[in-house]
Amino acid sequence: MPSAEYLELEIGSDLPVGGGPQEYYGKVVKSPVGEAPKSRLKFWFSAPGVLAKLRGELENAVLEIDDKSHSGLATRGEQVLRDFGRGVFRSVFTEVPSIQNIYQQSKGKSDDFRIKLRIEATELAGLPWEYLFDENDQPGFVSLSRPIVRHLDTVGAVGRMGVKGPLRILGMISDPSTGEWPKLNVAKERERINKGIDALQHAGRVDFQWVPGGSGKDLMKKLLEGDWHVFHFIGHGGVEDEIPGGEADSFNERGFIVMVDEDGKPVKRFASDLATMLTGARKSLRLIVLNCCESARINVGDRFGNPAIGLMKTGWLPAVIAMQFPITDGAAISMSEGFYEALSKNQPIDDAVMLARKFIQQKSRVEWGIPVLYMRSSDGRIFDVENPQPPPDPPEKARFSKEELQRRRDEFMIALAASPRTVAALEELTRSGTELHTLLKDDGELSVRLAKAYFDLGTLQHRQKLIKEAAASFAYMLELDPTKAEYRVRRANFNATMGFHENALTDINEAIKLHPENPEFYWIKGIISMMAAGTDDKGGYLEEAIKAFGVAIARNENEPKYLASRANAYAQSKNVAMALNDMDSAIALAPDNADFAGQKTRIENLAA
């Protein structure tokens, strides 16, 4: 496969000899067809005060709630962004002959032509260049058809790293307990990421795990659990307007993310702080994703004005993705789904970001330009993921007559009816059934029966501690029959026993969507949430458990185990009064249950 070719464009500023207003220049450093010297750029926002006003207008355009189903004329926000992108594109790629010629010739010469921006003028780096608009091309917005990346010159070589699948991703959510920062819905934040990569997780293409807390210590402890390839942070971030304590030095960091201390209070962590925490993962970590607003914002005059640039300046990271504006839940889910799908399939990171933009565009016509990719890799290939090879294609349907297919189907159904009860027998049966299903994809009954066979096989494999095999069987089961709530519950229980609590919660939530009236599903969700909470509940799972138990009780107020379970959750959260109230109600429904009496005694001891 030929390597991608980049047009590397440097955009900077000069002070004219003898004084005067700032002037901007463009220079083609490298391209498929050669270079171009410095040429003056004329922007309509060069006057003092205009740039700051423009930035505010663009942010308002992105944050405007657009009609996701809108398919006609552009929304107001989209039009603002289009006008901006068109104006900047004209100023750089149309009105400067030398750059225009390089751009047009590069498009004609290379099928895989991309744009790499070196924005040396800091005040211009704060603009959303990802919305560049070429009115003579389709779809117009350049970064929806070819990658646009931001390049930073740093010391140190960057090559691709071999990864024997799955791609290991470490997620972290930091939610301070004080009112200084807006409260995050931790459960929802986890769920939206889990939803975006659920299929990849169960197909074995990625291994996504969460840091059990929001502090630096929590992160460093989790980093000890093997090699991690991607770090995905969700939380708050910003840029310091002033540095307390005097004048800035040559390495003046202002961009930060917010973590918590041991008491849950916010702590600003600058890029060098985060880099120090991640030092133990230097040999494997290749990418950081900062999903927090203003993680890509730049303060005018500050070379290290956002945490993403600060991280890149450490010299050992190939790429960082940051957000230049806040992003909605739907857009974040779409981004994770598209981005990690492409990355796990060995796509260059700039291709993966472009696919993520297209996924986001299906939800929002303006938010797709929010992610910013900072990249040092020469070709975007920061991973070389080695995934298991798929099995060879089965014989084509055309090679079998209708009668032969029917005969094979009948034999399979008879074998299923015999109810095999060993792993070996079920493995052979599901193998032949899967081959048959590839020839009869529209046979709904065959899909349902084969899914049940995978259900039985996964259950047996789980009992015999064949964990990877069981996970694969349950994945096939849901692929064949995704609407059966019982299967979602079964995989939720499997994941919970394996300690994959986030995956378990994703599955039980899907089961609840299928049957929202079933109180047992809410009870199971509460149990899984309590398992995820552990002893210190740094992720806020206990509150989630109490809510789930409450719904179960509302659906069936005569089931004592629902009350007893909520009592246990209340007790764990130190709300003894509510715990005892629930236990009294449970005992009233089941006065002969000795376990309930013992549980009440333990709760009373907490109050003593």
N, C-alpha and C positions, 0 to 999 in steps of 0.2 A: 504494500500500500504506500503510495507516494506521500511524503511529508507535507504538512500544511505549509503554505507560504503566506508571509505577513507583509503588509505595508506598515512599516514602523514610522509613525509621524510624531515628531517632537513639536510641542507648542510651548513657547516661552515668552518672556517679556524683556524688554530693554528700556533703559532710560536714555532718551535722545541726548546726543552731545550738545552741551549748552543748556540743558534743562528742558522742561516741558512735560506734558502729560505722558503717562506710561504708553509704550507701544508694544504690540504683540507680533510675534513672528511664527511662521510654520516652516518646518524643515523635514523632508523625507530622508530619514536615516538609512532606510533599507527597504527594498521592495522587490518583487519578481522581475522588474524591468530596470532597476537602477536606483539612483539617488536624485535628490533635488536640493539645491542650496536654500539658505534662509530667504524667505519672502515675507513681506509685511502682510499682516492680517488686519482687516478692518471689521470690528464688531460694533453693533449698534448699542451695546451696553458698556462701552468703555468709559463713559463719563462717570465722575464720582457719584456715589449713591444709587446709580441705576442698577448695578450688579446685585446689591443686597435686596433691592425691591424685586428684581427678576427672580432671585432665588425663592423669595416668599411666594410669589405668584405660582411658580412651578410646584412648590410643595403643596399649596392649596389645591392645585389641579390634580395632583396624585391622590391627595387625601379625600377628595370629593367622592361621595358614594355614588358610583356610576351604576347604571342598569346593566347587570351582568347578562341579561338575555337580549339586550338591545342589539339589533342587527341592521339598523338603517343608518341615518346620518350620524356623524361623530358626536359624542357627548361633548359638553363644554370643556371638561377637563382634558379629554383626548385632543380637542382642537387646540387648546393652549400648548400642550406638549408637542403637537405636530408643528405648530407655527414656530416654536422655539427650535425644534430639531431641523426644520427646513432652513431657518435663518442661519444657524451655525454651519450646516452643511454647505450652504451657498458661500458663506464667508471663507471657508477653508478649501472645499473641494471643487467649487465652480468659479469663483472670482479670482483665484490665483492660478494662472495658466500652467506654471510648472507642476503644481500639485495635481491640478485637474488632469494633465496629460499622463502623469504617473498612475493616477487612480484608474483612468479609463483603460490604459494599456494593461495594467495588472488584472483588471476584470476580464479582458480579452484573452490573456495568456494563461491564467490559472483557474482551474475549476474549483480549487479549494483555497480560495483567497480570503484572508481575514485582515482585521485592522488592529494594530497594537498602538495604543496611545501613550506617549510620554509627556504628561502634562507637567511642565516645569514651572509654569506660572501658578502659584498656589491658589490665588483667588479664582482661577478658572477651573482648577481641579474640583472645586466644590459644586460645579454645575453637573447636571445629569446628562453626560455625553451619550449615555446608553439610548437616548431618544433621538439620535441623529436620523434625519429623514431625507431620503433621496427621492425627489418627486419624479424622476425619470426611471425609477426601478420599482419592481413589485417585491414585497408588499409595501414598500415605501420606507418604513422604519428599518434601518439597516440591520440592527442587531437581532431582528427576527428572521433574517435570511443568511447572515454571516456573522461569526463571532466578533465582538468588540471587547478587547481586554485592556487593562491598564498595566503598563509595565513600569517597574521600578528597578533602577540600577543598584545592585548590592554586591558585596564581595561573596565569593563562593560559587562553586559549580552546582548545577541542578540537573539531575538525570532522573530517569524513571526507576521505580523500585518494584521488584518482583513480589507479588502477593499470591500465595496459595489460598484461594477462596475459602471462606467468605471474606469480603471486605469488612473490617471491624470498625464500627463507628461508636464513639463514646459521646453520649448526650448529657447535658447538664442544664438544669433550670435553677436559677438563683432568684429567690423572692424575699426581699427584706421584710421584716415584721413591723417596721415603723411606717409612718405616714409620709415620709419624705419622698418616697417613690410610689407610683401607682401600684395597687395590689394586682398581682398576676393570678389568673385562674390556672393554678398549677395542673390540676387534673385535665383541664381542657387543652393546655399547652402540650402535655404529654400525649393526650389522645390524638391530637391533630398530626403529630409527627408519626406516632404509631400507625395511624390510618394510612399515611402516605407511603410507608415502607412495609406494611404488613405482608403483602404478597411476596416481596423480595426476601423478607425474613424467613418465611415458611418455605420458600423455594431453596433456602440455603445459600443465597447469593450475598446476603449481608448478615452480619451479627451486630445488632444495635442494642446497646445496654445503656442504662442511666446511672449517673453518679447519684448515690443515695444521700443527697444533701446539696447545699449551695455554697459551702466554704472551700477555701483553698486546700485545707487538710483533707476534706472529703474527696476532692479531685485527685490529689497526690496519692492517696491510698488506693483509689480505684485504678490509677495508672499502673500499679504494680501487678495487676491481674492480666499480664500478657502484653502482646504488641497491639497498639491501636493505630489505625491509619488515618482516621478523621476525627476531629473534635468539633462537636456541634453545640454551641452555647446559645441558650435562650434566656433573656433577661433584659436588664436596662443598661444603657450606655450613654455616653455624652462626651462633651469637650469642655475642659476648664477654660473659662474666659481669662483668668489671671492665675499666675503661679504665686502662691503665698511665699513670702520670705525673701523677696528681692528680685534681682534681674535674672532673666533666663540665660542658661548656658547653651552650649552648642548641641546638647542632646536634651532639649526641653520638651518633654512629653506632656501633652494635654489631653489626648484622647484616652478614655477609660471605659471599662465595663464595671458593673456593680456585682460584687459577691456579698457574702454575709460572714460575720464572725461567729463564734461559738454561741453567742446569745441571740443570733438571728438579726443583728443590727447590720445596716449596710456598710460596706467597705469598698472604696474605689480602688480598683486594681488597674494600673496602667500596663501598657504593652510589655514593658520589661519585667513587671511582676508576673504576668501570665506566662511569659516566655520562660522565666525561672521555674515556675511550677511544672511546666511541660518538658523541662530538660530531660527528665528520665525517659521520655518517649521520643527523643530526637531521632533515634535510628529507624523508627517506623512511621512516625507522624509526618504526613505529607500535606495535609489540608486542614485549615480551621474555618469553620462557618460561624459567623457572628450574627445571630438572628436577634438583633436588638436595634431599635431606632437610633439613628445618628452614629452608628458604628462606622459609617463611611463619610460622615460629615467632616469638613475641614474648616478650621479657623483661619481666616486670612492672615498671612504672615507667619504661620506656624508650620514648619516643615513636617512635624510629627503630629499634625492636628487631628488624627483619628487613630483608634487602636489598631485598625487594619494595617495602616502604613507602618506604625510602630512595630508590629509583629513581623512585617516583611523586612524591616531594617535589621532584624536579628541575623539575617544572612543564611539561615538554614531551612527556612520554609519555602517550598516551591509556590504555594498559592494560598490566598485568603479570600473568602467571600464575605462581604459585609452589606448592610442595608443603608441606603442613603435617605430613606423615608420609612416611617412605620408601615408595616404590612399586615393585611387582614388575615383572619384564620383560614378562609378558603384559599387565598393565594398562597399561604405558607404550606398548606397541605399539598397543593398542586406542585409547588416548587420541589418539595421533598420527594414526591412521587417521581416526577420526571427526572430530576437531577440524579438521584441515587440509582435509578433504573439504568440510566446511560453510563454512569461511572462504574457500576458493577459489571457492565458489559464491555469494559475496556475502551470506552470512548474518551477522546481527549477532554480535559476538564472544560475548555471553552465551548466544545460541542455540547457537553452535558448542561452547561449553563444556558446555552441557546435553546435546548430542548425544554429546560425548566421554564424559560420565558414563554414558550409556546403553550405549555401546560397552564401557566398562570393566565395567559390571554384567554383561555377558554372560560375563566371565571371573571376576569376583569380586563377591561380594555386600556387601563392605565397603569396597573401595578406591575406589569411584567418588566418594566425598566428599573424597578427598585434595587434588585441585587447588583452589586458591583464586584467584578472579578479582578483582583490584583494578582498578577502572575509573573514569575521569573523564568519558567520553563520555556525553552526555545520552540517546542512544538505542542505544548499542552498535554503531553502524555506523562503524567506524574505517577501513574500506576501501570503495572503490567499484571493484571489479575488473571490467575490461572483457575478457571472454573471447570468442574467436571464436564466431560464431553457428553452430549446427549446420546441416547441409544440410537442405533441405525434406524432409518425409516422402515416401517413395515411394508410388506408387499402391497402394491397398488390394488385398489378395489377392482380395477378393470380386469385383473388376472383371475378373479373369482366370479363364477356365475351367480345369479340370484339364488338359485337352489342351493349352491355350495355355502353361501353366506348364511342362508336360513338354517342349514344343517349345523353349521358351527355355532350359531346363536342358540339353537335348541340344546346342543350338547353342553354349552356353558350354563344355561339356565338349569339343566338337570344337575350339573355338578354343584351349583349354588344351593339347590334344594337339599342336597345331601348334607349341608351344614358342616363343612370341614372344621376341625377344631385344633389344628396344629399350625405353627408358624410356617413350616415348610409347605404344607398343603395349600394354605391361603396365599403364600407368595407365588406358587405356581399358578393358582387359579387367577389371581389379580394380574399376573403377567399376560396370560392368554386373553383375559378379558380386556385388558388395555389395548392389546393388538387388535382385537375384534372391534373395540370402540372407535379406533382410528378409521375403520372402514365403514362404520355405521354411526357417525357422529350425531345424526338427527334422531336416533332411536332413544326417546326419552326414558322408556322403561329400562333399557340396558344401562343407561347412565345411573339411574336410581339404584338398581341392583348392584352394579359394580361399586358404587359409593359405599353401600352397606358392607360389601366384602372388605373394602379398605378400612372401614370403621372397625370391623372384627379383627382384622390383621393388626392395625395400630394398637388396639386394646391389648392383644396378646403380646405384642412386642414391648409395650410399656411395662407389662407385668414381669417380663423377662429381662428388663433393663436394657433393651436394645433401643436406646434413646434416639439416635439419628434415624434409624429405620422407622421408628414410630412417628417421628416428626414428619418424615416424607409421606408415610401412609395417610396421616391426617390431612396433609396438604392436598394430596390427590383426592381424598374423600370430599373435601370442600370445593375443590375445583369441579368435580362431577355433579355435586348437589349442594350448591351454596345457600339454599333457602331453608334447609332443615335445621331448626334451632337446636335440636338434640346434638347435632354434630359440633356446632359452635360451643355448646356447653362441655362436650367431651374434650375438645382441644383446650378449652379454658382450664379445665381441671388438670390436664396433662402439663400445660405450661406452668400452672401454679405449683405443682409438685416439683418441677424442675427449677423453680426460682425465677422463671421468666414472668414476673408479675404484670409487667406492662402489656405483654402479648396476651396474657390471660384476661386482663381487663378489656382489651380490644375485642376479644372473642365474645366475652359475656355481654358486652354492650351491643354487639351485633345480634346476639340471641334475643336481647331485650327489645331491639327494634323489630324483630320478627314477631315476637309475642309480648307486647308491652303489658298485657294483663296478668302475666304469670308471676306470682309472688316469689316462687322458688328461685327464679333467675335473679331477682333483686337480692335475695338472701345470699346466693352464691357470690354475687358481686361484692357484697359486704364482707364475706369471709375472705375473699381474695384481697380486698383492700386492707384488711387487718393483717394479713400475711405480709403484704408489701410494706406496711407501716413499721414492722419490726419493733424494736424496743424504744427507739427515740423519735420515730415518725417525722423525719426531717422533710419528707415529701408531702405532708399534709393529707395522708391517706385516711387517717382516722375520721376526719370530717366527712370524707367521701363514704366511708363505711357506715357511719351513723345515718346519713341520708338514705343510703340504699336499704338499710334495715327498716327505716321509717316507711319507705314505700311498700316494702313487703308486709309490714304490719297493717298498713292502710288497706292493702289488698285482701289480707286475711288476718283479722284481729284475734282469731281463736287458735292460732298456731303458737304454742309457747316457746318453741325454739327461736322464733324470730325475736321475741322479747328478750330472751336470755342472751342472745348474741349481741343485741344492741346494748344490753346492760354491761356486757364484757367490754364493748367499745367505749362506752361512757366511763367505765372504771379505768381503762387504760389512758383515757384523756383526763383523768383526775376529777371527773364530775361524779362524785360518789352519790350525791342526792338523786340524780336522774338514774344512775345505775341501780340503786336500791328500789326505786319506784318501778322500774321495769322488771326487776327480779320478783317483787311482790306480785306483780300482774302475772308473770309466768308461773309462779307457784300456785296462784289461785286457779289457773287453768289446769295444772298438773300437780296436785298436792302430794302425790305418791312418788314423785321423781326425786330420788335422793341426791342426784347430781346438782339439781337446782338449789337444794338446801345448802350443799357444800359451797356452791358458787356464791350464794348470798353471804355465807360466813366469811369467805375470803374478801368480799367487798367491804363488809363491816370492819374487817381488820385494817383495811386501808384508812378508814376514818379514825381509827383508834390512835 
